């Protein structure tokens, strides 16, 4: 139940933070959050990495095709990392894409500068 509450707070925080900047991006923080919802236990409680988590990571990676979408996904991830606060295992968060076989040129963290990553390559 606590994980569900954290997820709800995470989704709400992402919507508030990214609402004004989603005008040009088709990818929403709600989509990012729902894609990564199966990862919450892995990222906060140290549970094993679920297959559904990696499916969500791969789905999200394939959806972020344009520069605005890639930057939006990055901003949503940073917002989510900040919303989880001290409960986030930063090592697991930064290593999540690689653990799922996805290559992105930045680490998922609380202080990633998403404006720096305008050309994200996709390699699955």
SVG drawing of the C-alpha trace seen along z (x, -y; Angstrom):
<svg xmlns="http://www.w3.org/2000/svg" viewBox="-2 -26 28 37">
<polyline fill="none" stroke="black" stroke-width="0.4" points="0.0,0.0 2.9,-2.4 4.3,-1.7 1.0,-2.6 0.9,-5.8 4.4,-6.7 3.5,-5.9 0.5,-8.2 2.6,-11.0 5.2,-10.4 2.6,-10.7 1.1,-13.8 4.6,-15.4 5.5,-14.7 2.3,-16.2 2.8,-19.3 6.5,-19.7 6.2,-18.9 2.7,-20.2 3.9,-23.6 6.6,-22.0 4.7,-19.3 3.2,-21.5 5.6,-20.3 6.2,-16.8 3.7,-14.0 5.1,-12.0 3.6,-12.8 4.9,-12.2 1.8,-10.1 3.0,-7.8 6.5,-7.8 5.2,-7.0 2.9,-4.3 5.6,-2.7 7.9,-2.6 5.4,-1.8 6.5,1.9 10.0,0.6 9.1,-1.1 9.9,1.9 13.2,2.5 14.2,-1.2 13.1,-1.8 13.0,1.5 15.6,3.6 13.3,6.2 14.4,8.3 14.1,6.6 10.7,7.5 10.3,8.4 7.4,5.9 9.8,3.1 12.1,3.8 9.2,4.1 8.2,0.6 11.7,-0.8 11.9,0.6 8.4,-0.7 9.3,-4.1 12.6,-4.1 10.8,-3.2 8.1,-5.9 10.7,-8.7 11.5,-9.3 11.7,-13.1 14.0,-15.5 11.1,-17.1 9.9,-13.6 13.4,-12.5 13.9,-15.6 10.4,-15.3 11.1,-11.7 14.3,-12.8 12.6,-15.6 9.9,-13.2 12.5,-10.8 14.4,-13.5 11.0,-14.7 10.2,-11.1 13.7,-10.6 13.2,-13.8 9.7,-12.8 11.0,-9.5 13.5,-11.4 15.7,-9.5 13.8,-6.3 15.3,-6.1 18.3,-3.7 20.4,-6.0 22.7,-3.2 19.7,-1.1 18.1,-4.2 21.2,-5.1 21.8,-1.5 18.2,-0.7 18.4,-1.2 21.5,0.9 20.0,3.6 17.1,3.7 19.3,3.7 18.6,0.1 21.3,-2.4 20.7,-6.0 23.5,-8.6 22.7,-9.9 22.2,-8.5 18.8,-8.7 19.4,-10.9 18.0,-13.8 20.2,-16.3 20.5,-15.3 20.4,-18.3 18.0,-17.1 18.6,-20.1 22.1,-18.7 20.7,-15.5 19.0,-16.5 20.2,-13.7 19.6,-10.4 20.4,-7.3 18.2,-4.3 19.9,-0.9 18.1,2.1"/>
</svg>
